[in-house]
Amino acid sequence: MRSNKGFTFLELMVVIFILSLLVGIVGPRLIGRSDEARVVETKMQIRNFETALNLYKLDTGFYPETEQGLAALIEKPATGKIPENYRMDGYLDKKKVPHDPWHNPYIYICPGSHGDYDLISYGGDGKAGGEKNGKDITNWEIQE
């Protein structure tokens, strides 16, 4: 007697059909989520910058100037208003200022037109303004 090990062609075709149905149903839903995930990540990074900037101000008495930018959070500024009580390790865990999820630098303006400072990501299109995935994400518009 021969033992029949393995799958028949029909069984393989049924499995492939079921997998293709799952990909057809779930795939489009996951693909649309990547832009949404980038927006959420950007908002989290902006909140992290806000925390670091507030710690900077707590230690130094002022926010970094626009020209010093967010780089002042990782390395003591050498130009402009020089902080005296700068934290030796800086204010960000990683020793580099991250770009937004679309690989564009964040815009930092101090003093800002919407508060002490403005933090802006230009979104997916990398330009001011825009709609949908190209819409700007700003610290003053992020809801608590």
Sequence and secondary structure as in RCSB ss.txt:
>XXXX:A:sequence
MRSNKGFTFLELMVVIFILSLLVGIVGPRLIGRSDEARVVETKMQIRNFETALNLYKLDTGFYPETEQGLAALIE
KPATGKIPENYRMDGYLDKKKVPHDPWHNPYIYICPGSHGDYDLISYGGDGKAGGEKNGKDITNWEIQE
>XXXX:A:secstr
     S  HHHHHHHHHHHHHHHHHHHHHHHTHHHHHHHHHHHHHHHHHHHHHHHHHHHHSS   TTT GGGGTS
  SSSS  SS  TT SSSSSS    TTS   EEESS SSSS EEEE GGGTSSS SGGG  EETTT   
